[in-house]
Amino acid sequence: MKATKSLIAIAMLVVSAAIAAAQKPKVSNAKLQELSAGSSLKAAVDGLVQKQAGPLWIGYRIPTAAKERTLCCFDSVDQFKNSDKCCMGCRMESENGGSFNGTVSNCSQPEPLPYAFVFLRATGGQIGKVRVYSADCALEFANLPLYWLEDVKPEQSVDLLTGLALAPDTGDSYEKKTTHQAVMAIAMHDTPAADAALEKLIQPGQRESLRENVAFWLGVERGKKGVELLHKYVKEDPDDSMRAKGTFAFSQSKDPEALKDLIDMARHDQSPHVRGQAIFWLAQIGSRKEAAQITDAIENDPDTEVKKKAVFALSQMHDDQAVPRLIQLAKTNKNPAVRKQAIFWLGQSHDPRALDFLEELLTK
C-alpha cells in the first residue's frame, strides 16, 4: 500500500511539473533566471528593476478567459491573415515589435488556453514597456536578462499594472504607449480585480486618452461587466466627445446589451455627432437588424447631418442589400439632401445595379 501511495505521489509530481512547464512561454536567446514572486509581486519587480541599470525583462503568467485569440507580432495585416494566426514570433528588442517565422509547422492549440504571459521591460531603474503574449507566440530576447516569476497572484499583477497605467502624463508618446499597454494587460486578467481596476481608470477626471483606451478594452475583453461599466461611464457621460468615441467600444462587445445601448445612442443621444457615430458603428456590425436602425435614423432623426451620415453608414453595410437600400432612398426619400447623398454613394459603389440605376436616372 505504501509503495502504491509513493508511486501515486511521484506520478502527481511528474504531472504537476509537466503542467508547469507547459504554462511557460517559448523563449530563445535569453539569460533566463526563474524566481518566485514571493508574497509581493511589486516588491519582487522593484527589486529586479533596481538591480541593474541596463535593460532587462521580467515575465510572469496570468489567468485569462479561455477564448480564441492570438497575442503575438505581425508586421502587417496581410501577414496576420496569411499566417493561420500561429507560427509567428516576436523579437522583443525590435522597436516595431518585429516578427519572425516560428519553427513549428502547426502551433495552434487544440483548445483555447486559460492563461497568457505578461512581460515588463525595464532600463535605468524604470519600466518602459508592457507586453502581453499568448502561449503560441515564440519570443526572442536578444541575449538580455529575463527574470521569470512564478507564484504571481492575479490581484497583485492588476495592482502593479494599474500603477503603470496611472503614471503621470508628461506628454511623451512613448510613455503614453506604455500606459495603454498596461490597460490592455489588466483587461486580459480573468479576475474580478481587473473590473475594479478598469472602473477606477475610467472615472471622470482621469486623462481623456486613458479613459478612451479603457473603454475600448472594456468592450473587447470584459463581457457583461464591461458593458455595465460602459453604460455607466460612457453612455451616461456628460461629455459629448467621450460618448462619441465610446460608441466604438460598444460595437466591439459581443454582449447583447452592448448592441441595445448602441442602438439607443443612435436614436436618442442629445448630440447629433454622437448619434452619427453610433450609426456608423452599427453599419460596421452590419446585419439586417442594424440596417433597420440606420434606416429609421434616416427617416426620423431631426438633424439633416445625422441623416447624411446614416446614408453613408448604409453604404458601408457588409451585405448584398446596401445598394438596393440606397436605390430605394434615392427614389423615394422626401429629403433632397438624403436623395443626393444616396446618389453620391451609389456612384462610389461600382456595383452594376447602381450603374443601371444611375444610367436610368440620367437618361430620363
C-alpha positions in Angstrom: 0.0 0.0 0.0 2.8 2.4 0.9 4.6 1.6 -2.4 1.3 2.3 -4.3 0.9 5.7 -2.5 4.5 6.6 -3.2 4.0 5.8 -6.9 0.8 7.9 -7.0 2.7 10.8 -5.3 5.5 10.6 -7.8 3.1 10.5 -10.7 1.3 13.6 -9.4 4.6 15.4 -9.1 5.5 14.5 -12.7 2.1 15.7 -13.9 2.4 18.9 -12.0 5.9 19.5 -13.4 4.6 18.8 -16.9 1.7 21.3 -16.5 4.1 24.0 -15.0 6.5 23.5 -18.0 3.6 23.7 -20.5 2.5 27.0 -18.9 5.7 28.8 -19.7 6.4 30.9 -22.9 8.6 29.7 -25.8 11.8 31.7 -25.1 15.0 31.9 -27.0 18.3 33.8 -26.7 17.6 35.0 -23.2 19.7 34.9 -20.0 16.9 33.2 -18.1 16.5 33.1 -14.4 13.5 31.6 -12.7 12.4 33.1 -9.3 9.4 33.1 -7.0 7.4 36.4 -6.7 7.0 35.6 -3.0 4.4 37.5 -1.0 4.6 40.7 -3.0 4.9 41.0 -6.8 5.6 44.7 -6.7 8.4 44.2 -4.2 9.9 41.5 -6.4 9.6 43.6 -9.6 11.0 46.7 -7.9 14.0 44.7 -6.6 14.8 43.4 -10.0 14.3 46.8 -11.7 16.7 48.5 -9.3 19.2 45.6 -9.6 20.8 46.7 -12.8 20.9 49.8 -14.9 21.0 48.0 -18.2 17.9 46.7 -20.0 16.2 43.6 -18.6 12.8 41.8 -19.0 10.5 40.4 -16.3 7.8 37.9 -17.2 5.0 36.0 -15.5 1.8 34.1 -16.2 -1.7 35.5 -15.8 -5.1 33.8 -15.9 -7.2 34.7 -18.9 -10.6 33.8 -20.2 -10.2 30.7 -22.4 -11.2 32.0 -25.9 -9.7 32.1 -29.4 -7.1 34.9 -29.5 -3.5 35.3 -30.8 -1.4 37.8 -29.0 1.8 38.0 -31.0 3.7 40.1 -33.5 2.7 40.7 -37.1 4.4 43.2 -39.3 1.3 43.8 -41.4 -2.4 42.9 -41.7 -1.6 40.6 -44.7 1.0 38.8 -42.6 -1.6 38.2 -39.9 -4.2 37.0 -42.3 -1.8 34.6 -44.1 -0.1 33.2 -41.0 -3.1 31.0 -39.9 -2.7 33.1 -36.7 0.2 31.0 -35.5 3.8 30.0 -36.1 4.9 33.6 -35.6 7.3 35.0 -33.0 8.4 38.4 -31.6 11.8 40.0 -31.5 11.4 41.6 -28.1 14.0 44.2 -28.7 12.6 45.4 -32.1 11.2 48.9 -31.8 8.4 47.9 -34.2 7.6 44.7 -32.5 9.2 42.9 -35.4 8.1 39.3 -36.1 9.9 36.2 -37.2 8.6 32.9 -38.5 8.3 30.1 -35.9 9.8 26.7 -36.5 6.8 24.5 -35.6 4.6 23.5 -38.6 1.4 23.7 -36.6 1.4 25.7 -33.4 -2.3 26.1 -32.9 -3.6 24.9 -29.6 -6.2 22.1 -29.5 -8.4 24.4 -27.4 -8.2 27.9 -26.1 -5.9 28.2 -23.1 -6.8 29.9 -19.8 -3.6 31.9 -19.5 -1.3 34.3 -21.2 2.1 35.9 -20.4 2.9 39.5 -19.2 6.4 40.9 -19.8 7.8 44.1 -18.4 10.9 45.8 -19.9 13.0 48.0 -17.6 16.1 50.1 -18.1 17.6 52.8 -15.9 15.5 51.8 -13.0 12.1 52.3 -14.7 9.6 50.1 -16.5 9.2 51.3 -20.1 7.3 48.6 -21.9 4.4 46.2 -21.0 3.6 43.4 -23.4 1.1 40.5 -23.3 1.6 37.3 -25.4 -0.4 34.2 -25.9 1.2 30.7 -25.4 1.6 30.1 -29.2 3.9 33.1 -29.6 7.7 32.4 -29.6 9.8 35.2 -28.0 13.4 36.1 -28.8 15.2 38.3 -26.2 18.5 39.4 -28.0 20.6 37.9 -25.2 19.1 40.1 -22.5 18.4 39.1 -18.9 14.9 37.6 -18.5 13.6 37.0 -14.9 10.7 34.6 -15.0 8.5 34.9 -11.9 6.3 32.1 -10.5 3.7 32.2 -7.8 2.3 35.5 -9.1 -1.2 36.4 -7.6 -3.5 37.9 -10.3 -4.7 40.6 -7.9 -1.1 41.8 -7.3 -0.5 41.8 -11.1 -3.5 44.0 -11.6 -2.3 46.4 -8.8 1.1 46.6 -10.4 -0.2 47.3 -13.9 -2.8 49.9 -12.5 0.1 51.8 -11.1 1.8 51.8 -14.5 -1.4 52.9 -16.2 -1.8 55.8 -13.8 1.8 57.1 -14.4 1.9 60.9 -14.8 1.3 62.2 -18.3 4.4 64.0 -19.4 3.3 64.3 -23.0 5.8 61.7 -24.1 4.2 59.4 -26.7 6.4 56.5 -25.7 5.2 56.8 -22.1 1.6 57.1 -23.3 2.0 53.9 -25.2 3.2 52.2 -22.1 0.1 53.2 -20.1 -2.1 51.9 -22.9 -0.3 48.6 -22.9 -0.8 48.3 -19.1 -4.5 48.8 -19.6 -4.6 46.0 -22.2 -2.7 43.7 -19.8 -5.2 44.5 -17.0 -8.2 43.7 -19.3 -6.7 40.3 -20.1 -6.8 39.1 -16.5 -9.6 36.7 -15.6 -10.3 38.0 -12.2 -12.8 40.5 -10.7 -9.9 42.7 -9.6 -9.5 43.6 -13.3 -13.0 45.0 -13.5 -12.5 47.0 -10.3 -9.2 48.4 -11.7 -10.7 49.4 -15.1 -13.6 51.1 -13.3 -11.0 53.1 -11.4 -9.2 54.0 -14.6 -12.3 55.1 -16.5 -13.6 57.5 -13.8 -14.4 61.1 -14.8 -11.3 63.2 -14.0 -8.8 60.6 -15.4 -7.0 61.6 -18.6 -9.2 61.5 -21.7 -6.8 59.3 -23.7 -6.7 56.8 -20.8 -10.5 56.7 -20.4 -10.9 56.1 -24.2 -8.4 53.2 -24.0 -10.1 51.7 -21.0 -13.5 51.9 -22.8 -12.1 50.0 -25.8 -10.8 47.1 -23.7 -14.0 47.0 -21.6 -15.8 46.3 -24.9 -13.3 43.9 -26.3 -12.5 41.8 -23.2 -14.7 42.3 -20.3 -18.1 40.8 -21.4 -21.2 41.7 -19.5 -19.4 43.5 -16.7 -17.6 45.6 -19.3 -20.9 46.6 -20.9 -22.2 47.6 -17.5 -19.2 49.9 -16.9 -19.5 51.3 -20.5 -23.2 52.1 -19.8 -22.3 53.8 -16.5 -19.2 55.7 -17.5 -19.6 56.2 -21.3 -23.2 56.2 -22.3 -24.1 58.4 -19.4 -21.0 60.6 -19.6 -21.9 64.4 -19.9 -19.1 64.9 -22.4 -20.2 64.6 -26.0 -16.7 63.7 -27.1 -16.4 60.8 -24.7 -19.7 59.4 -25.7 -18.9 59.7 -29.4 -15.6 58.0 -29.1 -17.1 55.4 -26.8 -19.6 54.2 -29.4 -16.7 52.2 -30.9 -16.2 50.3 -27.6 -19.9 49.3 -27.6 -19.5 48.0 -31.2 -16.6 45.7 -30.1 -18.5 43.9 -27.4 -20.2 40.5 -28.1 -22.7 41.0 -25.2 -26.2 41.6 -26.5 -26.7 44.6 -24.1 -23.9 46.5 -25.9 -25.9 46.5 -29.1 -29.0 47.7 -27.3 -27.0 50.6 -25.8 -25.5 51.5 -29.2 -29.0 51.5 -30.9 -30.3 53.7 -28.1 -27.4 56.1 -28.6 -28.1 56.2 -32.3 -31.8 57.0 -31.6 -31.8 59.2 -28.6 -28.4 60.8 -27.7 -28.8 64.6 -27.4 -25.7 65.2 -29.6 -26.1 64.8 -33.4 -22.4 63.9 -33.6 -22.8 61.1 -31.1 -25.9 59.8 -33.0 -23.9 59.8 -36.2 -21.0 57.9 -34.7 -23.3 55.3 -33.2 -25.0 54.9 -36.6 -21.6 54.5 -38.3 -20.5 51.7 -35.9 -23.9 50.0 -36.3 -23.1 49.8 -40.0 -19.8 48.1 -39.3 -21.5 45.4 -37.3 -23.6 45.0 -40.4 -26.7 42.8 -40.0 -30.2 43.3 -41.2 -31.2 44.4 -37.7 -28.6 47.2 -37.7 -29.7 48.2 -41.2 -33.3 48.7 -39.9 -31.9 51.1 -37.2 -29.9 53.1 -39.7 -32.9 53.4 -42.0 -35.0 54.5 -39.0 -32.4 57.3 -38.4 -32.7 58.4 -42.0 -36.4 58.7 -41.7 -36.8 60.1 -38.2 -33.7 61.9 -37.0 -34.4 65.6 -36.8 -30.9 66.6 -37.9 -30.0 66.6 -41.6 -26.3 66.0 -41.0 -27.2 62.8 -39.0 -29.4 61.7 -41.9 -26.5 62.2 -44.3 -24.2 60.2 -42.0 -26.8 57.5 -41.8 -26.9 57.3 -45.6 -23.1 56.9 -45.7 -23.3 54.2 -43.0 -25.9 52.4 -45.1 -23.4 52.4 -48.0 -20.9 50.7 -45.7 -23.0 47.7 -44.8 -21.3 44.4 -45.2 -24.2 42.7 -47.0 -25.7 42.4 -50.5 -28.5 44.8 -49.7 -26.6 48.0 -49.3 -27.1 49.1 -53.0 -30.8 48.2 -53.2 -31.4 50.2 -49.9 -29.6 53.2 -51.4 -31.5 53.0 -54.6 -34.8 52.9 -52.7 -33.7 56.0 -50.8 -32.7 57.8 -54.0 -36.1 57.1 -55.5 -38.4 57.7 -52.6 -37.0 59.7 -49.7 -38.7 63.1 -49.2 -35.5 64.9 -48.1 -33.4 66.2 -51.1 -30.2 66.0 -49.1 -30.8 62.3 -48.4 -31.6 61.6 -52.0 -28.4 63.5 -53.1 -26.3 61.5 -50.6 -27.8 58.2 -51.7 -27.0 59.0 -55.4 -23.4 60.0 -54.5 -22.7 56.8 -52.6 -24.3 54.7 -55.4 -21.8 56.4 -57.7 -18.9 55.3 -55.4 -20.0 51.7 -55.2 -19.2 50.5 -58.8 -21.9 47.9 -58.4 -23.7 47.1 -61.7 -27.1 47.6 -60.1 -26.0 51.1 -59.0 -24.7 51.8 -62.5 -28.0 50.7 -64.1 -30.0 53.0 -61.7 -27.7 56.0 -62.5 -28.0 55.4 -66.2 -31.8 55.2 -65.9 -31.7 58.5 -63.8 -29.5 60.3 -66.4 -31.4 59.2 -69.5 -34.9 60.1 -68.3 
